[in-house]
Every structure is written in C-alpha cells, then in structure tokens.
Amino acid sequence: MPPQPKRKISKGRRDRRRAHDALIPLHLVPCKQCGAMRRPHHVCPECGTYKGVTFIEMETKKKT
C-alpha cells in the first residue's frame, strides 16, 4: 500500500495553498474602429485593425 498522510491538513492551510488558484477575468477595451470589445494590445477580432492599421482582411457578412 502507498504511504498515507500522518495528519489531516487543516482548512486554513488548504485554503492558503489554494489562494492563487482563482481565475481572473479578462480585461477588455472597446475597439476604436468598430466598437467591439477586444483585449488591449491585440488585433481586433471583429475588424482586424490595431492602432488604426488593418492587419487582417476580414470578410463582411452579407445578410440575404
């Protein structure tokens, strides 16, 4: 049999260990071109621009 812990780990010690495990929400800013929310210092996923320069040519969706 594998070795077993000698004593129960207290709730305080367990919770202190888990203090850094929480997920942090993404920080989003509005795109200056299209207004969609995007991550700062990243190309906009909606319009493909960054700092007013188009880096990715995006297809426009046509409604039929």
C-alpha positions as CSV (number, residue, x, y, z in Angstrom):
1,M,0.0,0.0,0.0
2,P,1.2,3.6,-0.7
3,P,2.1,5.8,2.3
4,Q,-0.8,7.8,3.8
5,P,-0.6,11.3,5.4
6,K,0.1,11.3,9.1
7,R,-2.3,14.2,9.9
8,K,-5.3,15.9,8.4
9,I,-4.4,19.1,6.6
10,S,-6.3,22.0,8.3
11,K,-8.8,24.1,6.3
12,G,-6.7,27.2,6.8
13,R,-3.5,25.6,5.4
14,R,-5.5,24.0,2.5
15,D,-7.2,27.4,1.6
16,R,-3.9,29.3,1.8
17,R,-2.4,26.9,-0.7
18,R,-5.4,27.5,-3.0
19,A,-5.3,31.3,-2.6
20,H,-3.6,31.7,-6.1
21,D,-5.9,29.3,-8.0
22,A,-8.7,31.7,-8.7
23,L,-9.4,32.7,-12.3
24,I,-9.1,36.4,-13.1
25,P,-11.5,38.0,-15.6
26,L,-10.1,39.1,-19.0
27,H,-9.5,42.9,-19.3
28,L,-11.4,44.1,-22.4
29,V,-11.3,47.5,-24.1
30,P,-13.5,48.8,-26.9
31,C,-12.0,48.9,-30.4
32,K,-11.6,52.4,-31.7
33,Q,-12.7,51.4,-35.3
34,C,-15.7,49.2,-34.8
35,G,-16.5,49.4,-31.0
36,A,-16.3,45.7,-30.4
37,M,-14.7,44.5,-27.2
38,R,-11.1,43.3,-27.6
39,R,-8.0,42.6,-25.4
40,P,-5.6,45.5,-25.1
41,H,-2.5,45.5,-27.3
42,H,-4.1,42.8,-29.6
43,V,-5.6,43.0,-33.1
44,C,-9.4,43.4,-33.0
45,P,-11.1,40.1,-33.9
46,E,-14.1,41.8,-35.5
47,C,-12.5,44.3,-37.9
48,G,-8.8,43.2,-37.9
49,T,-7.3,46.6,-37.0
50,Y,-4.7,47.6,-34.5
51,K,-3.9,51.3,-33.8
52,G,-5.8,52.3,-36.9
53,V,-3.9,50.0,-39.2
54,T,-5.6,47.0,-40.9
55,F,-3.6,43.8,-40.3
56,I,-6.1,41.2,-41.1
57,E,-8.6,41.5,-44.0
58,M,-11.9,40.4,-42.7
59,E,-14.8,39.2,-44.8
60,T,-18.0,41.2,-44.4
61,K,-21.1,39.1,-43.5
62,K,-23.9,39.7,-46.1
63,K,-27.5,39.3,-44.9
64,T,-29.7,37.6,-47.5
